[in-house]
Amino acid sequence: MNNPLENEDLRVFVTVVRKRSFVAAAEELGMSPAYVSKRIGVLEGVLGVRLFQRTTRRIAITDDGEQVYVRAQTILDNLDDLVDEVSERRRAPSGRVRICSSFGFGRKLVAPAIARLVAAHPGLQIRFEVFDRLVDPVAEGFDLDVRVGDEIAPHLIARRLMDNRRILCAAPAYLARHGAPKSLQDLSGHQCLPIKERDHPFGVWRLRGRNGEEVVKVSGALSTNHGEIALRWALDGAGIVLRSRWDAQPYLDSGKLVAVLPDYTQEANVWAVYPQRLAGSAKLRVCVEFLAQQLGAQESP
């Protein structure tokens, strides 16, 4: 072995395996696909094994690649732990942290909080991504998922960052035309605005009232996979929407929206969700505590 093993080449390799694509790995790492391919070639040369079977349409990891992947993850985790330990002693958290969240919540609340986090801890390098689906941090390589909703897989660690619940609301103009529903069952006769967003079951609203949880099937002329679009439609008088308090509260305060069936709510707390292997990470602890302080100040009334 004439060339030393580079930790960055291991990071490139692990990212390619996780993304199953040289192009997608290059995009995440901020490199060109040609450079990613070159680094994989260098790593294969250093190790003396082929890591991927390549065709014009796809790549597949080899048996040798599978073994290297397991060891590479251990090496990189140990390296991250070392950096973490040193930075903790210096009281200056540093290093990369990959954070994800949902579109609306991520844009409105998480992104500004992350900017303040980096301003307070300039040694951190944050990569922030938003999705319209549920993310598995372990499988997709994220250190932290800031998640709205209480469904959390048992292989993940979760800490509550912010109390939140979803509420039913509509514009005064819609209620003037169609009347306000008197019971949950009345929603089946209204124009509702279903959202297919991350953990939302599409067209099924589970709400808790005085008699416990009740389920109602809803529909309408408009539906979407984006919560902000549904909220915009509700503001325009198109129907009844189920939205988080943090999102709807400014419009309730201004009178642009009115609470519908206020005795019914849906729990949708905000959680920091992360892999078990990061339970002792000092830099992640700093991130979670900072976000808890920032988002906790936004809690629903």
Secondary structure, DSSP 8 states (H G I E B T S, - for coil): --S---HHHHHHHHHHHHHT-HHHHHHHHT--HHHHHHHHHHHHHHHTS--EEE-SS-EEE-HHHHHHHHHHHHHHHHHHHHHHHHHHHTT---EEEEEEEEHHHIIIIIHHHHHHHHHH-TTEEEEEEEESS---HHHHT-SEEEEESS---TTEEEEEEE--EEEEEE-HHHHHHH---SSGGGGGGS-B--B--TT--TTEEEEEETTEEEEEE---S--BS-HHHHHHHHHTTS-BEEEEHHHHHHHHHHTSSEEEEEEEEEE--EEEEEEGGGTT-HHHHHHHHHHHHHHHTT---
